[in-house]
């Protein structure tokens, strides 16, 4: 295993750099394809979220791999290599495994313990499988990372600390008040219908907003989300009215959920008390000028059209940002974005979740799980490394037996079938018994740190054909790559 990860995250880079480095559109797919085409890499996968971009590869040369992966990240993010390099981190082999397992458990997240990262790891794996850039190593690694993350959430109380960025962001907007109390009766506008926007809409619906408008480029997707939320939260049967020019409306007692095209955002803004935006747009979705216009229209709205006298709360969870940062300086608006969330999470008093002692104990338990799983994964990979050599050895032994039995047939042609079968079985048993202890022992030794050299020793001792070993490795890798995709997760 020569696993290498090069990346940057909220822990290594300021949000201003992360925002510029965000992969948009099909850049994530192009990045892994170009990585596989580069000479040092034989497998590649990319993990891209709102606060991290990491490139994973199986490389045959460490220094050349670091240089190549760093250059590719610079090219595909559009940030110059000289500017990007100070913010990059590099992990290799077991340290790379430890890093991904920690990420999967939420230990490296902006909000410690959050579980949405598992969906993003699923997406990264699914893309690598779809593009055939993830081979045996990365398939094993990412699938095991998903299992480790699930284990951490099921065996510890890390979920108590693991709020999503949505919940954390709404808590920041509520400024210490319970989110349900702060949001109750307000009108909310959610821009986007992806996983993060869907989570925001669901959270606001549970918190008791009186009206929920979902604006999306594709109206049908927004309508499905509105219908789903109304059905989940309805206390009375849901009634769906026909779509009109403004979109489609879903009603339930105490809640109005509407789906509108994204080009109607400006018409909805003056009536919204809460605005959450998380799209994949490359430019601003809400400019400072649009927000000022909405505030002026809001002031002219008749009584009851919105929560009178209250500031409009804006939550921007997109990377790059959806909402103009100038909104921080506009009176009547309160903006929480990724940058302010990062600052809040970095403050001891800003860390959400249970008491500090309980949270620390949960984190320690998860770290123990990660360490155990890293050791187990390394042992399994080292043991798997010896398997093709053992298979090649046993194949060679079988060929020797077959050759000697053929020679025996020529020298003793009068043997009957029963005698020939008994002799063949005896020779095979002798060979199997001679090979059993060495092959079992070499697998055990290979699973220990530094055990990779045992495969080379076995090949030398028995003069095995390297091409025969490589053929077994290729067959094994093809079988693993063909495994079904993990279900997809969400985008941050």
Secondary structure, 3 states (H helix, E strand, C coil): CCEEEEEEECCCCCHHHHHHHCCCCCHHHHHHHHHHHCCCEEEEEEEEECCEEEEEEEECCHHHHHHHHHHHHHHHHCCCHHHHHCCCEEEECHHHHHHHHHHHCCCCCCCCCCCCHHHHHHHHHHHHHHCCCCCHHHHHHHHHHHHHHHHHHHHCCHHHHCCCHHHHHHHHHHCCCCHHHHHCCCEEEEECCCHHHHHHHHHHHHHCCCEEEEEECCHHHHHHHHHHHHHHHCCCCCEEEEEECCEEEEEECCEEEEEEEHHHHHHHHCCCCEEEECCCCCCCCECHHHHHHHHHHHHCCCCCCCCCCCCEEEEECCCCCCECHHHHHCCCEEEEEHHHHHHHHHCHHHCCCCCHHHHHHHHHHHHHHHHHHHHHHHHHHHHHHHHHHHHHHHHHHHHHHHHHHHHHHHHCCCCCHHHHHHHHHHHHHHHHHHHHHHHHHHHHHHCCCCCCHHHHHHHHHCCCCHHHHHHHHHHHHHHHHCCCCCCCCCCC
